[in-house]
């Protein structure tokens, strides 16, 4: 079992995301210097989407990835799931004119869906904040249809020693940047630590294979600061 939340319990993490929700989108763009949009674009370059697909975005947060899915699945259905009510309230405002997108409050480790329900499952920057990433991956595998696609966009660990030095220096400044932009220093100190302590891209690929995913491969982003992982059921 990979426990990514060693610093806070599930209730405390939920409260943290309630606090960061109002500025979540702004701070993500400020702190990532806009690169998260490029990363999502690369995700969709590689995902094989049909207009009639039924898709699930786990840990959907304020809905950006789910919205992007819904725009590409014009005759299908997209479900966004998150455990935090405040994040979902913001997502509801952003998605109220999107007729094929539905939001659900729920637990990534106990997805409230039947087996073999979705053609596509995505998760963006969510696995590292789930108490048991193995359980979340197992649940994602369960609800995917045979032949379905899974993709994870997540922070990772650079392997190049020079890049790693810069990566650590950047994350040292990460909470201060967030506080200057209106965030809570301690909240982003925690998010910094979950990013730094999460498994490497190679380890995450092994975890995906262990729960049953096939054709598992990954693409490092920004010299390994993040990674896209792909797998089929």
SVG drawing of the C-alpha trace seen along z (x, -y; Angstrom):
<svg xmlns="http://www.w3.org/2000/svg" viewBox="-28 -38 52 46">
<polyline fill="none" stroke="black" stroke-width="0.4" points="0.0,0.0 1.3,-3.4 0.2,-6.0 0.7,-9.4 -1.0,-11.3 1.4,-10.7 1.3,-14.2 -2.5,-14.8 -5.5,-12.5 -8.3,-12.4 -10.4,-14.9 -7.6,-17.4 -6.8,-17.0 -10.5,-17.7 -10.4,-20.8 -7.2,-21.9 -8.8,-21.7 -11.9,-23.6 -9.5,-26.4 -7.6,-26.4 -10.7,-26.0 -11.5,-29.7 -8.0,-30.4 -7.1,-27.0 -7.3,-27.7 -5.4,-31.0 -2.6,-29.6 -2.2,-26.5 -1.5,-28.7 0.8,-31.0 2.8,-28.3 3.0,-26.1 3.8,-29.1 1.0,-28.0 2.6,-24.7 -0.3,-22.6 -2.3,-23.7 0.5,-22.4 0.5,-19.1 -3.2,-18.7 -2.9,-19.4 -0.3,-16.6 -2.6,-14.3 -5.3,-14.8 -2.9,-14.5 -2.3,-10.9 -5.7,-9.8 -7.9,-8.1 -11.4,-9.6 -14.6,-8.8 -17.6,-11.3 -19.8,-8.7 -17.4,-7.6 -18.5,-7.5 -15.7,-9.0 -14.8,-9.6 -12.5,-12.2 -11.4,-11.1 -10.4,-13.8 -11.8,-16.4 -11.3,-19.4 -12.7,-22.5 -13.4,-20.7 -10.8,-21.8 -9.9,-18.3 -13.5,-17.1 -14.6,-20.2 -11.9,-19.5 -13.1,-15.9 -16.8,-17.0 -15.8,-19.2 -14.3,-16.3 -17.1,-13.8 -20.0,-15.6 -22.4,-12.7 -21.3,-10.9 -21.2,-11.5 -18.5,-12.8 -18.6,-12.3 -16.4,-14.3 -15.8,-13.0 -14.2,-14.7 -14.4,-14.2 -14.4,-17.9 -17.7,-19.8 -16.2,-23.3 -14.1,-22.3 -17.2,-20.7 -19.2,-23.9 -16.7,-25.8 -16.8,-23.1 -20.6,-23.4 -20.4,-27.1 -17.9,-26.4 -19.9,-23.5 -23.5,-24.6 -23.9,-25.1 -22.3,-21.8 -25.1,-19.4 -23.1,-16.2 -21.0,-16.7 -22.2,-15.5 -20.5,-16.0 -20.5,-13.5 -19.1,-13.8 -17.3,-10.6 -14.2,-8.7 -11.5,-7.8 -10.8,-4.7 -14.4,-3.5 -15.9,-4.7 -19.7,-4.7 -20.0,-3.1 -20.6,0.4 -17.8,2.5 -17.0,2.0 -18.8,-1.4 -16.4,-3.8 -14.5,-3.9 -12.0,-6.4 -10.9,-7.3 -8.6,-10.2 -7.0,-11.6 -5.0,-14.9 -2.8,-15.7 -5.0,-13.5 -3.1,-10.3 -0.5,-11.9 -3.3,-13.2 -5.2,-9.9 -4.4,-8.0 -4.0,-4.7 -2.9,-5.2 -3.0,-1.4 -6.6,-1.2 -7.5,-4.2 -5.8,-2.5 -7.6,0.8 -10.9,-1.0 -10.2,-2.8 -9.3,0.5 -12.6,2.0 -14.9,-0.7 -13.1,-0.7 -14.6,1.3 -12.4,4.0 -10.3,2.2 -10.9,-1.1 -8.1,-3.7 -6.7,-5.2 -4.4,-8.2 -2.9,-9.9 -1.3,-13.3 0.8,-13.7 3.9,-15.3 6.9,-13.1 10.6,-12.9 13.3,-14.1 16.1,-11.6 18.7,-14.0 20.9,-15.3 21.1,-18.8 17.4,-19.1 16.7,-17.6 18.7,-20.4 16.6,-23.0 13.4,-21.1 14.1,-21.0 15.0,-24.8 11.7,-25.6 9.6,-23.6 11.4,-25.3 10.0,-28.6 6.6,-27.0 4.7,-27.8 6.0,-31.4 4.9,-31.9 1.4,-30.6 1.2,-32.9 2.2,-36.0 -0.6,-35.1 -3.1,-34.9 -2.8,-31.3 -2.2,-29.8 1.5,-29.1 1.0,-26.0 -1.4,-24.5 1.0,-24.8 3.8,-23.6 1.8,-20.4 1.1,-20.2 4.8,-20.7 5.7,-17.8 3.1,-15.5 4.7,-16.4 8.2,-15.7 7.3,-12.4 5.2,-10.8 6.6,-7.8 8.7,-8.1 7.3,-7.7 8.8,-4.2 7.3,-3.2 3.8,-4.4 4.0,-2.4 4.8,0.7 1.8,0.0 -0.5,-0.3 0.8,3.1 0.3,4.6 -3.5,3.9 -3.9,5.3 -3.3,2.5 -1.7,3.5 0.3,1.5 1.5,-0.7 3.8,-3.5 4.7,-7.0 6.0,-10.3 8.0,-12.6 7.1,-16.3 9.3,-19.2 12.4,-17.0 10.6,-14.7 8.9,-17.2 5.6,-15.7 4.6,-12.6 1.7,-11.3 1.0,-7.6 -1.2,-5.5 -2.7,-2.1 -5.4,0.1 -7.8,2.7"/>
</svg>
